[in-house]
Amino acid sequence: MEATFGLILSSIVVAASLTWAAKLLNTFWLRPRKIEKLLREQGLGGNPYRLIVGDMTDFMKSINEEQPKSIEISDAHMPHVLAYEHRIISTYGGGNCFYWLGPWARLVVTDPELIKEIVRRFDVFVRPFPELTRTLVGGGLLSAEGEEWVKRRKIVDHAFHVDKLKDMAPRIVLSCSLMIQKLKAAAATSCELDVWPFIEDLTGDVISRAAFGSSYEQGTRVFELIRQRVDLTMPLLQFFYLPGYKYLPTKSNRKVKAISSEMKTILRGVIHMREKAMERGEDVPKDDLLGILMENSKNGGLMSIEDVIEECELFYLAGSKTVAGLLVWTLVMLCAYPEWQTQAREEVNRVFGNSEPALQGLHHLKIVTMILQEVLRLYPTNAVIYRCSSEEVKVGNVTIPAGVHLSLLIGLIQTDPKIWGDDVNKFNPERFAQGVAKATNNQPVFTPFSSGPRMCIGHNFAMIEAKLAIATLLQHFSFQLSPSYKHAPFALYKLRPQYGAPLILRPLH
């Protein structure tokens, strides 16, 4: 009996080992070679596949070499931001080509019409590496697919309806006023300030008040944890393609797990406090993001409490980092091109005078809008959009095999001299004077918040916040770049200033 049992057990172990070995062989050799053959047969250029690692070693080396560098403001910065993609395109003659993230082929797409079709077909082109996305930025809309995404999108849409945005505007104005107080207090000691931390605090305060009904101070720990988790992106990116790597007890994995656990505990506490306040009959917000999500979680609703926590976690991150990047690059550009700072300030003073900026006057800020659009062209919130084909599909003249990843290079398209002219690297808001359609000749070449069904759900909120914040800053300060400023945009989740943004601020009154 024991011998029979041992024989059966041995057979199971051998069968499992052979199955596992076959899967590894297919994942790391047979399938990549098949996909490479299919791509090359269509005339697409790319590096030869290298066992297991693909181009990851060169990819990380390129990032590590480029990241510490600073460049001139007038330089083309996308070759710095998208260093490896730019190298691949240059090597293989421009246009669409491919490289390897471990055993996964990544197709680099620079054709605006192809990008338009890819983002439109969200049922076929899904987000790659959903587990990595959940690990680094949380779950929610960002990693949801199919019917789950449709359900969540409908719910969250309510929070960003035009009527809800009107209710959020006074909270944004309050946050802006508090930022001005902090800047004036700091400027009283030294007129040279790194404004990046102040802007991060502002956008954190706004998302806390507008989406969760609490002040920034109550969410300070959440934002500190978000910063820590974003900083762990690069260590995790190097090895994520290895099977089972996320389960290894590495320092980075342990840290990410601890951060995620603490964030969920804090957000669960915020939700619990809101529930208790509602039970006591207190007047709590029902029209902010948290109130809308909780309404859909009651009595076996469309969302569980864990779903609510995921969406809160995502919007704490996306809602603050997106606008923070837009604001800091706007200030940098207004310093580098002071004539536009003067024009924008004159417009703000004409519209609002000595009063606080308000939602009702924003549609009169034509110059400020042009400035923000030009900043978004040069420094889009997403310089690259990642997708993955869930099935074999033909797009344009290219047949994309199932499982191929795609890099949609928004940043390169928005700084392509063939589209925008020889002054493409110059900050020139005048190109948007007659609107986006005229500036782009109705081509799909300006998509700073992505496009299609998965377009950033908070883009209108972001623009309102940015206009109110810039208008408030222009009312109270003039600013110029500090001699210590180093221009080093770098994409770590969102495009941010790697060495901060030291400016010289002078109060106007």
C-alpha positions in Angstrom: 0.0 0.0 0.0 2.8 2.4 1.0 4.7 1.6 -2.2 1.5 2.2 -4.3 0.9 5.5 -2.5 4.6 6.5 -3.1 4.3 5.7 -6.8 1.1 7.7 -7.2 2.7 10.7 -5.3 5.8 10.5 -7.5 3.7 10.4 -10.6 1.8 13.5 -9.5 5.0 15.3 -8.8 6.5 14.4 -12.1 3.3 15.3 -14.0 3.1 18.7 -12.2 6.8 19.3 -12.9 6.4 18.5 -16.6 3.3 20.7 -16.8 5.1 23.6 -15.1 8.2 23.1 -17.3 6.0 23.1 -20.4 4.4 26.4 -19.3 7.8 28.0 -18.6 9.1 26.9 -22.0 6.1 28.3 -23.8 6.1 31.6 -21.8 9.8 32.3 -22.1 10.7 30.8 -25.5 8.1 29.3 -27.8 5.5 32.0 -27.6 7.9 35.0 -27.8 9.6 33.5 -30.8 6.3 33.0 -32.5 5.2 36.6 -31.9 8.5 38.0 -33.0 8.1 36.1 -36.3 4.6 37.4 -36.8 5.7 41.0 -36.1 8.7 40.9 -38.4 6.6 39.4 -41.3 4.6 42.6 -41.2 7.8 44.7 -41.7 8.0 45.8 -38.0 11.5 46.3 -36.7 12.7 45.5 -33.2 15.4 43.9 -31.1 15.8 40.1 -31.3 14.2 38.3 -28.3 16.6 37.4 -25.6 15.7 34.5 -23.3 13.7 35.5 -20.1 15.0 39.1 -19.8 14.2 40.4 -23.2 15.3 44.1 -23.3 14.8 44.7 -19.5 18.5 45.1 -18.8 18.9 47.7 -21.5 15.6 49.3 -20.6 16.6 49.8 -16.9 20.1 50.9 -17.9 18.6 53.5 -20.2 16.4 54.8 -17.4 19.1 54.8 -14.8 21.5 56.7 -17.1 18.9 59.3 -18.3 17.1 59.9 -15.0 19.8 62.0 -13.2 20.3 64.3 -16.2 19.0 67.8 -16.4 18.3 69.5 -19.7 17.6 73.0 -21.0 13.9 74.2 -21.0 14.1 74.8 -24.7 15.4 71.3 -25.4 13.2 68.5 -26.7 12.4 66.7 -23.5 10.5 63.6 -24.6 13.7 61.8 -25.7 14.8 62.3 -22.0 11.4 61.3 -20.6 10.9 58.3 -22.9 14.5 57.4 -23.3 14.3 53.8 -24.3 11.3 54.1 -26.6 13.0 57.0 -28.3 16.2 54.9 -28.8 14.2 52.0 -30.3 12.4 54.3 -32.7 15.7 56.0 -33.7 17.3 52.6 -34.2 14.5 51.2 -36.4 13.8 54.2 -38.6 10.9 55.8 -36.8 7.2 54.7 -36.8 5.9 51.6 -35.2 8.5 49.1 -33.9 8.8 46.8 -30.9 11.0 45.8 -27.9 10.8 43.2 -25.1 9.7 43.5 -21.5 11.0 40.2 -20.4 9.0 37.7 -22.5 6.4 40.2 -23.6 6.7 42.0 -26.9 5.8 45.7 -26.5 4.8 47.5 -29.7 5.6 51.1 -29.9 2.8 53.1 -31.6 3.3 56.6 -32.9 0.5 56.8 -35.5 -2.3 59.1 -34.2 -5.0 57.2 -36.1 -3.9 53.8 -34.8 -3.8 55.2 -31.2 -7.3 56.6 -31.7 -8.6 53.2 -32.7 -6.8 51.4 -30.0 -8.1 53.5 -27.1 -11.6 53.4 -28.6 -11.7 49.6 -28.6 -11.3 49.2 -24.8 -13.0 45.8 -24.9 -10.1 44.4 -26.9 -7.2 46.5 -25.7 -7.0 46.2 -21.9 -4.5 47.5 -19.4 -1.4 45.3 -19.1 -0.1 43.9 -15.8 -3.2 44.4 -13.7 -1.5 42.9 -10.7 1.4 45.4 -10.9 -1.1 48.2 -11.3 -2.9 47.1 -8.2 0.3 46.8 -6.3 1.6 50.3 -7.2 -1.5 52.5 -7.5 -4.3 50.4 -6.1 -7.3 48.9 -7.8 -10.5 50.6 -8.8 -11.3 52.0 -12.3 -7.6 51.9 -13.3 -7.3 48.1 -13.2 -11.0 47.1 -13.7 -12.0 45.6 -17.1 -15.2 44.5 -18.9 -18.5 44.7 -17.1 -16.8 45.5 -13.8 -15.3 48.6 -15.3 -18.6 49.6 -16.9 -20.4 49.3 -13.6 -17.8 51.3 -11.7 -17.5 54.0 -14.3 -21.2 54.7 -14.2 -21.1 55.0 -10.4 -18.1 57.3 -10.3 -19.4 59.4 -13.2 -22.0 60.9 -10.9 -19.3 62.4 -8.7 -17.9 64.4 -11.7 -21.2 65.6 -13.1 -21.3 69.3 -13.9 -23.6 70.0 -10.9 -21.2 68.2 -8.5 -18.3 70.2 -9.9 -20.1 73.4 -9.1 -20.4 72.2 -5.5 -16.7 71.3 -5.3 -15.5 74.7 -6.6 -15.8 76.6 -3.3 -13.8 73.8 -1.6 -11.0 74.2 -4.2 -11.0 78.0 -3.6 -10.6 77.4 0.1 -7.7 75.1 -0.5 -6.1 77.7 -2.7 -6.5 80.4 -0.1 -4.8 78.2 2.5 -1.9 77.5 0.1 -1.4 81.3 -0.4 -1.2 81.8 3.3 1.5 79.1 3.6 3.5 80.5 0.7 3.3 84.1 2.1 4.5 82.8 5.5 7.4 80.9 3.9 8.2 83.8 1.6 8.5 86.2 4.5 11.7 84.2 5.5 13.1 83.6 2.0 11.8 84.6 -1.4 13.3 81.5 -2.9 11.0 78.5 -2.4 10.7 75.1 -3.8 7.0 75.3 -4.7 6.6 71.6 -5.6 5.8 70.5 -2.0 3.3 73.4 -1.6 1.6 72.3 -4.9 1.5 68.7 -3.8 -0.1 69.8 -0.5 -2.6 71.9 -2.4 -3.8 69.1 -4.7 -3.9 66.7 -1.7 -6.0 69.1 0.2 -8.4 69.7 -2.7 -8.9 66.0 -3.3 -9.5 65.4 0.4 -12.1 68.2 0.7 -13.8 67.8 -2.7 -13.9 64.0 -2.8 -13.9 62.9 0.8 -15.1 65.9 2.8 -12.0 66.1 5.0 -9.1 68.5 5.1 -5.6 67.6 4.0 -4.3 67.3 7.5 -6.6 64.4 8.1 -5.2 62.7 5.0 -1.5 63.6 5.6 -0.5 60.0 6.3 -2.4 58.7 3.2 -0.4 61.1 1.0 2.9 60.2 2.6 2.2 56.6 1.9 1.3 57.4 -1.7 4.7 59.1 -2.1 6.4 56.1 -0.6 4.6 53.7 -2.9 5.3 55.7 -6.0 9.0 55.8 -5.1 9.0 52.0 -5.1 8.0 51.8 -8.8 11.5 51.5 -10.2 12.7 48.7 -7.8 9.6 46.6 -8.6 9.6 47.4 -12.4 13.0 45.6 -12.8 11.7 42.1 -11.8 7.9 42.1 -12.2 8.0 39.8 -15.2 9.5 36.9 -13.3 6.8 34.4 -12.3 6.0 34.6 -8.6 8.3 37.5 -7.9 5.6 39.5 -6.1 5.3 36.7 -3.5 9.0 36.8 -2.6 9.8 38.4 0.8 12.0 41.1 -0.7 12.4 44.5 1.0 10.4 46.3 -1.7 7.6 43.7 -1.7 7.4 43.8 2.1 7.3 47.6 2.0 4.6 47.8 -0.6 2.5 45.2 1.3 2.8 47.2 4.5 2.0 50.5 2.8 -1.1 49.0 1.1 -2.3 47.5 4.4 -1.9 50.8 6.3 -3.7 52.8 3.5 -6.6 50.4 3.5 -6.8 50.6 7.3 -6.9 54.4 7.2 -9.5 54.6 4.5 -11.6 52.0 6.2 -11.5 54.2 9.2 -12.6 57.2 7.2 -15.5 55.2 5.9 -16.4 53.9 9.3 -16.4 57.5 10.7 -18.8 58.6 7.9 -21.1 55.6 8.6 -21.2 56.4 12.3 -21.9 60.1 11.6 -24.8 59.0 9.3 -26.2 56.7 12.0 -26.2 59.6 14.5 -28.2 61.7 12.0 -25.4 64.2 11.4 -25.4 66.3 8.3 -22.7 64.6 6.3 -21.8 65.2 2.6 -23.7 62.9 0.2 -22.6 64.5 -3.0 -18.8 64.0 -2.7 -17.1 60.9 -4.1 -17.1 59.1 -0.9 -20.8 59.7 -0.3 -21.7 58.5 -3.8 -19.6 55.4 -3.5 -21.0 54.6 0.0 -24.6 55.0 -1.3 -23.9 52.3 -3.8 -22.5 50.0 -1.2 -25.5 50.0 1.1 -27.8 47.1 1.5 -26.0 44.8 -0.9 -25.6 47.5 -3.6 -23.4 47.6 -6.6 -20.2 48.1 -4.7 -18.7 46.4 -1.6 -16.8 48.3 1.0 -13.6 46.9 -0.4 -14.6 48.4 -3.8 -15.1 51.7 -2.1 -11.7 51.6 -0.5 -10.1 50.8 -3.9 -11.7 53.8 -5.6 -10.8 56.1 -2.7 -7.2 54.9 -2.8 -7.0 55.5 -6.6 -8.5 59.0 -6.4 -6.3 60.0 -3.6 -3.4 59.2 -5.9 -4.7 60.2 -9.4 -6.7 63.2 -8.1 -3.6 64.8 -6.6 -0.7 63.8 -8.8 -2.4 64.7 -12.1 -3.2 68.3 -11.2 0.1 68.7 -9.3 2.1 68.0 -12.4 0.0 70.4 -14.5 0.4 73.2 -12.0 4.1 72.9 -11.5 4.9 72.8 -15.2 2.6 75.8 -15.7 4.5 77.8 -13.1 7.8 76.8 -14.7 6.7 77.8 -18.1 5.3 81.2 -16.9 8.7 81.8 -15.3 10.6 80.8 -18.5 8.3 82.9 -20.6 7.5 86.0 -18.5 5.5 87.7 -21.2 2.8 85.1 -20.9 2.9 85.5 -17.1 2.2 89.1 -17.5 -0.7 88.5 -20.0 -2.2 85.9 -17.8 -2.1 88.1 -14.7 -3.7 91.0 -16.6 -6.5 88.7 -17.7 -7.1 87.4 -14.2 -7.2 90.9 -12.8 -9.7 92.0 -15.5 -12.0 89.0 -14.8 -11.8 88.9 -10.9 -10.3 92.2 -9.8 -9.5 91.9 -6.1 -12.1 89.2 -5.5 -11.3 85.5 -5.1 -11.4 83.5 -8.3 -14.7 81.7 -8.7 -16.2 79.1 -11.0 -18.5 81.6 -12.7 -15.6 83.6 -14.2 -13.4 80.8 -15.4 -14.9 80.7 -18.9 -13.6 84.3 -19.4 -10.0 83.1 -18.8 -9.1 82.6 -22.5 -5.3 83.3 -22.1 -5.1 81.1 -19.0 -6.9 78.3 -20.9 -4.5 78.6 -23.8 -1.5 78.4 -21.4 -2.8 75.3 -19.7 -3.4 73.6 -23.1 0.1 74.4 -24.2 1.5 73.0 -21.0 -0.6 69.9 -21.5 0.8 69.5 -25.0 4.4 69.8 -23.8 3.9 68.0 -20.4 0.9 65.7 -20.8 -0.4 64.0 -17.7 0.2 60.7 -19.4 3.3 60.9 -21.7 2.6 57.2 -22.7 -0.5 55.1 -22.5 -0.1 51.3 -22.0 -2.4 48.7 -23.4 -2.4 44.9 -24.1 -4.3 43.0 -26.8 -6.6 40.4 -25.2 -7.0 38.7 -28.6 -5.5 38.8 -32.1 -6.8 41.9 -33.8 -6.1 44.0 -36.9 -5.7 47.7 -36.4 -5.0 49.7 -39.6 -2.6 47.6 -41.6 -1.1 45.9 -38.5 -2.2 42.5 -37.1 -1.5 42.5 -33.4 -1.2 39.0 -31.9 -3.0 38.3 -28.6 -0.8 39.2 -25.5 1.2 41.9 -27.3 1.7 45.0 -25.2 1.5 48.5 -26.7 3.1 51.8 -25.8 1.0 54.7 -27.2 3.5 57.5 -27.2 1.3 60.6 -26.6 4.3 62.7 -25.6 6.1 62.2 -28.9 3.0 62.8 -30.9 2.3 66.1 -29.1 5.9 67.2 -29.7 6.2 66.0 -33.3 7.5 68.9 -35.6 5.7 67.3 -38.6 2.4 67.9 -36.8 3.0 71.1 -34.8 5.7 72.9 -36.8 9.3 73.8 -36.3 8.7 75.7 -33.1 7.3 72.5 -31.5 9.6 72.7 -28.4 8.8 76.4 -27.8 6.2 77.3 -25.3 3.6 79.0 -27.5 0.1 79.2 -26.2 -0.9 81.2 -29.2 -1.2 78.0 -31.2 -4.5 77.3 -29.2 -5.9 80.8 -29.7 -8.7 79.5 -31.9 -9.3 76.3 -30.0 -8.0 72.7 -30.0 -9.6 71.7 -33.3 -8.0 74.5 -35.2 -4.6 73.9 -33.5 -4.7 70.3 -34.4 -6.4 70.6 -37.8 -9.0 68.1 -36.4 -6.4 65.4 -36.0 -6.3 63.1 -32.9 -3.0 64.5 -31.9 -3.8 66.3 -28.6 -5.0 63.8 -26.0 -3.3 64.8 -22.7 -5.9 63.1 -20.6 -6.1 60.1 -23.0 -9.2 59.7 -25.1 -12.0 57.2 -25.9 -14.2 55.5 -23.3 -11.3 55.3 -20.8 -10.5 59.0 -20.9 -9.5 60.4 -17.5 -12.8 60.7 -15.7 -11.7 63.7 -13.7 -10.3 65.8 -16.6 -13.0 68.6 -16.2 -12.4 68.6 -12.4 -8.6 68.9 -13.1 -9.0 71.9 -15.4 -11.3 73.7 -13.0 -8.8 73.1 -10.2 -5.8 74.2 -12.3 -7.5 77.4 -13.5 -8.6 78.4 -10.0 -5.1 77.7 -8.5 -3.2 79.5 -11.3 -5.5 82.5 -11.1 -5.1 82.7 -7.3 -1.3 82.5 -7.6 -1.2 85.1 -10.3 -3.2 87.5 -8.1 -0.8 87.2 -5.2 2.7 86.6 -6.6 5.1 87.3 -9.4 7.6 84.5 -9.9 10.8 83.6 -11.7 13.0 80.6 -11.9 15.7 80.4 -9.2 19.3 80.1 -10.4 19.3 76.7 -8.6 16.5 75.3 -10.8 17.4 72.2 -12.8 15.0 71.2 -15.6 14.6 67.4 -15.2 11.1 66.2 -16.1 10.7 62.5 -15.3 7.8 60.1 -15.6 7.3 58.3 -12.3 3.6 57.5 -12.5 3.0 61.1 -13.7 5.4 63.6 -15.2 7.1 65.5 -12.3 10.1 67.7 -11.6 12.8 65.4 -10.4 14.7 68.1 -8.5 11.7 70.1 -7.4 10.8 73.6 -8.6 12.7 76.3 -6.8 11.3 79.7 -7.7 11.7 83.2 -6.6 8.3 84.5 -5.3 7.6 88.1 -4.8 4.2 89.0 -3.1 2.2 91.6 -5.0 0.4 92.9 -2.0 
